[in-house]
Every structure is written in C-alpha cells, then in structure tokens.
Amino acid sequence: MIEARHLRVLRAVARGGSFSAAARALGCTQPAVSQQMKALELAAGTPLVVRGGRETRLTEAGVALVRHADGILAGLTAAEEEVAAIAGLRAGRVRLVSFPSGTATLVPGAVAEMRAAHPGTEVSLVEAEPPRSVEMLRAGDCDIALAFRYADAEESWDDLVVRPLLADPLVGVVPPGHPLAGAEGVELGELAGERWIAGCPRCRTHLVGLCARAGFAPRIDFATDDYPAVVGLVAAGVGVAVLPRLALESVRARGVAVVALRPGVRREVVALTLPDLAHVPAVDVMLGRLARAGLRRP
C-alpha cells in the first residue's frame, strides 16, 4: 500500500535530486530516506529512482507518481485541516428537527449560545412532530431530533442516544369565567361534560386515553395543530383544552385560565441522536446546550 509518508519522501527526492538532499529537507537521516524509498518501490511493484553517483533520477514510473503526489498530498492536507476545524468546532454543522413548541421555547436560546461560542458551526432547523422527527433522524435527514413521548407510549428509543431535557406537565385551559377557573387543581373527570378543543394528533390520542381512564369519552368539537387557535377558541368560550405547558408558553395565553391537573400528567421531552453522531463535537455540544435550555425552564 502506498502511504502518504512515502509520497512525501519521493517528492523530496525529486526536488532535491538525491537521498541526502531529501534527508536534509525532511529533517531525517539518509538511511531513513533509503528505507522509505524501498518500502514505496515495494508497494508500487516497480523501481521509482535510479541512483548513479551523486545524482538520483526518477524512472518513468517515479515521474508519474510524483506528478500525482502533489494533488494527493494537497488533498490530504486539506482534509486534515477540515477535520481539525470540525473537531475544534471552528467548522461543522448541526441539523436540528423539532416539534413546534420545542422550537419556540428550547431551541432559540440553545442555538444563540451555540453560535456565540462557536460561530464557525452552522446550525439549521426544520419542524416535525414525533414520530416523524425520529424517523428523520434514523434516515439520516438530521443530526438531532427534539421529541416527546407520554408514559404510556409504546415507541422505543433503545437504538438512539437519549438526552433528557425536561418533564413537561400538562395543564387544563378553560375560559376565565369557567367555574373551575380559580381552582388550584382539577381532576379530569370534573371536565367530563365539556366541549373539547384537541391539539396535535399524538396529543389528541393521549387526551382520549386520559379521559377514558377518568371514565368518560371527550366530546371533541375542534381539533387543530395550531396552539394559538386552541387558546383563541378556549378564550372565546367554545370549549376547554389540555395542553403541555411548553405549548402554552409558546403562545400568548390571553383570555384563558390555566389550572393544574390532578393527578399530574407529564410528557418526557428529549433530544435524540444516533450513537455515532453523539461523538461528533458539534452534535455533542449542541446536545449540551439543549439540556441547559431544558434546565432553565420553570
């Protein structure tokens, strides 16, 4: 196998015209140059230099190899510099995918910190709800996926690196004039007779399950993925809702009353990546920034 160190010796021989000149240029001994040249000729399977007296000249094969050596060594140097820049966070990229309420609450601070500390690292973002975001991660379409799941979820993340961010409580959202608006806590069964506004498909499915365990089936009059629309409908008095606190923080919750659910219900919010990606410096640092953003939540 032809190695880069052999090519560097051959190039030095070609430029200096002798093994001794190559040794001086490379800062090594003449026997070391001779040994490297023998190894290179063995790998190439043909003589590369002809030594006659004080002069050393290249064979036709040697000339051909030197002609390619400059490009090979230049490309290798560029690759080494690029890898070093990525490892030192002077370059690189992190592709994020996040669900909307995570985008509004967790991502901004984490990305701002990342850019301030490592301006050479590019961070991009697209939005997708789980499980779609997790599918994108496994397919190689992103480097980090912000996702959530409820305690009764059947999905597994065993093949992924999981960085917990926070436990996000669910809260009841009712019109300000509702009889339970001032309550310290509400059991879900107390809302059994209400008209409901439901959120995203996954949250909607979870809501139906919670209500079933509380002994009733919710009458869902409106279903929307748009959290401001949910809040607006509740404020208008057309129904009640249960939302994750992050979702409520991501909108202007005007004209509604927020009450705690009893017993408490939470969803697990995490940052996910693939095991190999977890060792990439930019990904590792971004995971840390997201974890800090989670810790800052009330």
VEXDREN-2710 file (C-alpha; in Angstrom, 1 decimal):
% VEXDREN-2710
k/r/px/py/pz
1/MET/0.0/0.0/0.0
2/ILE/1.3/3.4/-1.0
3/GLU/1.3/5.7/2.1
4/ALA/1.3/9.5/2.3
5/ARG/4.7/9.5/4.2
6/HIS/6.3/7.6/1.3
7/LEU/5.0/10.1/-1.2
8/ARG/6.4/12.9/0.8
9/VAL/9.8/11.3/0.7
10/LEU/9.6/10.6/-3.1
11/ARG/8.7/14.2/-3.7
12/ALA/11.6/15.4/-1.6
13/VAL/14.0/13.1/-3.6
14/ALA/12.6/14.5/-6.8
15/ARG/13.0/18.1/-5.7
16/GLY/16.5/17.6/-4.1
17/GLY/18.0/15.3/-6.7
18/SER/19.5/13.0/-4.1
19/PHE/18.7/11.0/-1.0
20/SER/21.0/13.2/1.1
21/ALA/19.2/16.4/-0.1
22/ALA/15.8/14.8/0.7
23/ALA/17.0/13.8/4.2
24/ARG/18.1/17.4/4.9
25/ALA/14.8/18.8/3.6
26/LEU/12.8/16.3/5.7
27/GLY/14.9/16.6/8.8
28/CYS/15.8/12.9/8.9
29/THR/18.7/10.6/8.1
30/GLN/19.7/9.4/4.7
31/PRO/19.2/5.7/5.7
32/ALA/15.7/6.6/6.7
33/VAL/15.0/8.1/3.3
34/SER/16.5/5.0/1.7
35/GLN/14.3/2.7/3.8
36/GLN/11.2/4.7/2.9
37/MET/12.0/4.6/-0.8
38/LYS/12.5/0.8/-0.7
39/ALA/9.1/0.5/1.0
40/LEU/7.5/2.7/-1.6
41/GLU/9.0/0.7/-4.5
42/LEU/7.8/-2.5/-2.9
43/ALA/4.3/-1.1/-2.7
44/ALA/4.4/0.2/-6.3
45/GLY/5.9/-3.0/-7.6
46/THR/8.4/-1.3/-9.8
47/PRO/11.6/0.9/-9.4
48/LEU/11.0/4.6/-9.0
49/VAL/14.5/6.0/-8.8
50/VAL/17.9/5.3/-10.4
51/ARG/20.9/6.2/-8.4
52/GLY/24.1/7.0/-10.4
53/GLY/27.0/8.5/-8.5
54/ARG/25.9/11.7/-6.8
55/GLU/22.8/12.1/-8.9
56/THR/19.4/10.4/-8.4
57/ARG/16.9/10.5/-11.2
58/LEU/13.3/9.2/-11.4
59/THR/12.2/6.4/-13.6
60/GLU/9.1/6.9/-15.8
61/ALA/7.0/5.3/-13.0
62/GLY/8.6/7.6/-10.5
63/VAL/7.8/10.7/-12.6
64/ALA/4.2/9.6/-12.9
65/LEU/3.9/9.0/-9.2
66/VAL/5.4/12.4/-8.3
67/ARG/3.0/14.1/-10.7
68/HIS/0.1/12.7/-8.7
69/ALA/1.7/13.1/-5.4
70/ASP/1.3/16.9/-5.2
71/GLY/-2.5/16.6/-5.7
72/ILE/-2.8/13.7/-3.3
73/LEU/-0.8/15.3/-0.6
74/ALA/-2.6/18.7/-1.1
75/GLY/-6.0/16.9/-0.8
76/LEU/-4.9/15.1/2.3
77/THR/-3.6/18.3/3.9
78/ALA/-6.9/20.0/3.1
79/ALA/-8.8/17.0/4.6
80/GLU/-6.7/17.0/7.7
81/GLU/-7.3/20.8/8.2
82/GLU/-11.0/20.5/7.7
83/VAL/-11.3/17.6/10.1
84/ALA/-9.2/19.5/12.7
85/ALA/-11.5/22.5/12.2
86/ILE/-14.6/20.4/12.8
87/ALA/-13.1/18.7/15.8
88/GLY/-12.1/22.1/17.2
89/LEU/-15.6/23.5/16.4
90/ARG/-14.2/26.1/14.1
91/ALA/-16.4/24.5/11.4
92/GLY/-19.1/21.8/11.0
93/ARG/-22.8/21.7/11.1
94/VAL/-25.7/20.5/13.2
95/ARG/-29.1/19.8/11.6
96/LEU/-32.0/20.1/14.1
97/VAL/-35.6/18.9/13.8
98/SER/-38.0/20.0/16.5
99/PHE/-41.7/19.9/17.3
100/PRO/-43.2/23.5/17.2
101/SER/-43.5/24.2/21.0
102/GLY/-39.9/23.0/21.4
103/THR/-38.8/25.3/18.6
104/ALA/-40.4/28.3/20.3
105/THR/-39.1/27.6/23.8
106/LEU/-36.0/25.4/23.9
107/VAL/-34.3/25.9/20.6
108/PRO/-33.8/29.7/20.4
109/GLY/-31.6/30.0/23.5
110/ALA/-29.6/26.9/22.7
111/VAL/-28.9/28.0/19.1
112/ALA/-27.9/31.5/20.2
113/GLU/-25.4/30.1/22.8
114/MET/-24.0/27.7/20.2
115/ARG/-23.5/30.5/17.6
116/ALA/-21.9/32.8/20.2
117/ALA/-19.5/30.2/21.4
118/HIS/-18.8/28.5/18.1
119/PRO/-19.6/30.9/15.2
120/GLY/-18.0/28.6/12.6
121/THR/-20.5/25.9/13.3
122/GLU/-23.7/26.1/11.1
123/VAL/-27.0/25.2/12.8
124/SER/-30.1/24.6/10.7
125/LEU/-33.7/23.8/11.8
126/VAL/-36.8/22.2/10.3
127/GLU/-40.0/21.3/12.2
128/ALA/-41.7/17.9/12.5
129/GLU/-43.7/16.3/15.2
130/PRO/-42.7/12.9/16.6
131/PRO/-42.7/10.1/15.4
132/ARG/-41.9/11.8/12.1
133/SER/-38.9/13.6/13.6
134/VAL/-37.5/10.4/15.0
135/GLU/-37.9/8.7/11.6
136/MET/-36.0/11.6/10.0
137/LEU/-33.1/11.0/12.5
138/ARG/-32.9/7.3/11.7
139/ALA/-33.0/8.1/8.0
140/GLY/-30.0/10.5/8.3
141/ASP/-32.1/13.6/7.5
142/CYS/-31.0/15.4/10.7
143/ASP/-28.4/15.1/13.4
144/ILE/-30.5/15.9/16.5
145/ALA/-34.3/15.4/16.9
146/LEU/-36.2/17.1/19.7
147/ALA/-39.1/14.7/20.6
148/PHE/-41.5/13.9/23.3
149/ARG/-43.5/10.9/24.5
150/TYR/-46.0/10.1/27.2
151/ALA/-45.6/7.5/29.9
152/ASP/-48.0/5.1/28.1
153/ALA/-46.2/5.4/24.7
154/GLU/-45.2/2.1/23.0
155/GLU/-42.4/3.5/20.9
156/SER/-38.8/2.6/21.7
157/TRP/-35.7/4.8/21.5
158/ASP/-33.3/1.9/22.6
159/ASP/-31.2/2.3/19.4
160/LEU/-30.7/6.1/20.0
161/VAL/-28.8/8.3/22.4
162/VAL/-31.4/10.0/24.6
163/ARG/-30.6/13.3/26.3
164/PRO/-33.4/14.1/28.7
165/LEU/-34.4/17.8/28.6
166/LEU/-37.4/18.2/30.9
167/ALA/-40.6/16.7/32.2
168/ASP/-43.3/18.9/30.6
169/PRO/-46.6/19.0/32.7
170/LEU/-50.0/19.0/31.1
171/VAL/-52.4/21.7/32.3
172/GLY/-56.1/22.5/31.9
173/VAL/-57.0/25.5/29.9
174/VAL/-60.5/26.9/30.5
175/PRO/-62.3/30.2/29.8
176/PRO/-61.8/32.9/32.5
177/GLY/-65.4/32.7/33.6
178/HIS/-65.5/29.0/34.0
179/PRO/-66.5/27.6/37.4
180/LEU/-63.1/25.9/37.8
181/ALA/-61.0/28.9/36.6
182/GLY/-59.8/29.7/40.0
183/ALA/-59.2/26.2/41.3
184/GLU/-55.8/25.1/42.5
185/GLY/-56.1/21.8/40.7
186/VAL/-58.7/20.0/38.6
187/GLU/-59.4/16.3/38.1
188/LEU/-60.0/15.4/34.5
189/GLY/-63.4/13.9/35.4
190/GLU/-64.6/17.3/36.5
191/LEU/-64.5/18.4/32.9
192/ALA/-66.4/15.3/31.5
193/GLY/-69.4/17.3/30.4
194/GLU/-67.4/20.0/28.5
195/ARG/-66.9/20.5/24.8
196/TRP/-63.2/20.0/23.9
197/ILE/-60.6/21.5/21.7
198/ALA/-57.9/19.0/20.9
199/GLY/-54.3/19.6/19.7
200/CYS/-51.9/17.6/17.5
201/PRO/-52.8/14.0/16.6
202/ARG/-50.5/12.5/19.2
203/CYS/-51.7/14.8/21.9
204/ARG/-55.3/14.1/20.8
205/THR/-54.8/10.4/21.1
206/HIS/-53.3/10.8/24.5
207/LEU/-56.1/13.1/25.7
208/VAL/-58.7/10.5/24.6
209/GLY/-56.8/7.8/26.6
210/LEU/-56.6/10.1/29.7
211/CYS/-60.3/10.8/29.6
212/ALA/-61.1/7.1/29.2
213/ARG/-59.1/6.3/32.3
214/ALA/-61.1/9.1/34.0
215/GLY/-64.3/7.4/33.0
216/PHE/-65.6/9.4/30.0
217/ALA/-65.2/10.0/26.3
218/PRO/-64.5/13.7/25.5
219/ARG/-66.7/15.5/23.0
220/ILE/-64.1/17.0/20.7
221/ASP/-65.7/19.7/18.7
222/PHE/-62.5/21.2/17.3
223/ALA/-59.1/19.7/16.5
224/THR/-56.2/21.8/15.4
225/ASP/-52.4/21.6/15.4
226/ASP/-52.2/25.4/15.9
227/TYR/-51.8/26.2/19.6
228/PRO/-52.8/29.9/19.2
229/ALA/-56.0/28.7/17.7
230/VAL/-56.6/26.3/20.6
231/VAL/-56.1/29.2/23.1
232/GLY/-58.3/31.5/21.0
233/LEU/-61.1/29.0/20.9
234/VAL/-60.9/28.5/24.7
235/ALA/-60.8/32.2/25.3
236/ALA/-64.0/32.6/23.1
237/GLY/-65.7/30.2/25.4
238/VAL/-66.4/27.4/22.9
239/GLY/-64.6/24.7/24.8
240/VAL/-61.8/23.6/27.2
241/ALA/-58.4/22.0/26.4
242/VAL/-55.5/20.2/27.9
243/LEU/-52.1/21.4/26.7
244/PRO/-48.5/20.8/27.5
245/ARG/-47.0/23.7/29.4
246/LEU/-44.4/24.3/26.7
247/ALA/-47.1/24.6/24.2
248/LEU/-48.9/27.2/26.3
249/GLU/-45.6/29.1/26.8
250/SER/-45.1/29.2/23.1
251/VAL/-48.2/31.4/22.6
252/ARG/-49.8/34.4/24.2
253/ALA/-52.2/32.8/26.6
254/ARG/-54.6/35.7/26.9
255/GLY/-58.2/35.4/27.9
256/VAL/-57.9/31.9/29.4
257/ALA/-57.4/30.5/32.9
258/VAL/-54.7/27.8/33.4
259/VAL/-55.3/25.1/36.1
260/ALA/-53.1/22.2/37.2
261/LEU/-54.3/18.7/36.6
262/ARG/-54.6/16.3/39.4
263/PRO/-53.1/13.8/39.4
264/GLY/-50.3/15.4/37.5
265/VAL/-49.6/14.2/33.9
266/ARG/-46.3/14.9/32.2
267/ARG/-44.7/14.2/28.9
268/GLU/-41.0/13.4/28.5
269/VAL/-39.1/15.9/26.3
270/VAL/-35.8/14.8/25.0
271/ALA/-33.1/15.4/22.4
272/LEU/-32.2/12.3/20.4
273/THR/-29.3/11.5/18.2
274/LEU/-27.6/8.4/16.7
275/PRO/-24.8/6.7/18.7
276/ASP/-22.2/7.5/16.1
277/LEU/-23.3/11.2/15.8
278/ALA/-23.1/11.6/19.6
279/HIS/-19.3/11.6/19.3
280/VAL/-19.2/14.4/16.7
281/PRO/-18.1/17.5/18.6
282/ALA/-20.7/19.9/17.2
283/VAL/-23.5/17.5/17.9
284/ASP/-22.2/16.8/21.4
285/VAL/-22.0/20.5/22.3
286/MET/-25.4/21.2/20.8
287/LEU/-26.9/18.4/22.9
288/GLY/-25.4/20.1/26.0
289/ARG/-26.9/23.5/25.0
290/LEU/-30.3/22.0/24.6
291/ALA/-30.0/20.3/28.0
292/ARG/-29.1/23.6/29.6
293/ALA/-32.2/25.2/27.9
294/GLY/-34.3/22.5/29.5
295/LEU/-32.9/23.1/32.9
296/ARG/-33.8/26.8/32.6
297/ARG/-37.5/26.0/32.3
298/PRO/-39.6/26.8/35.4
END
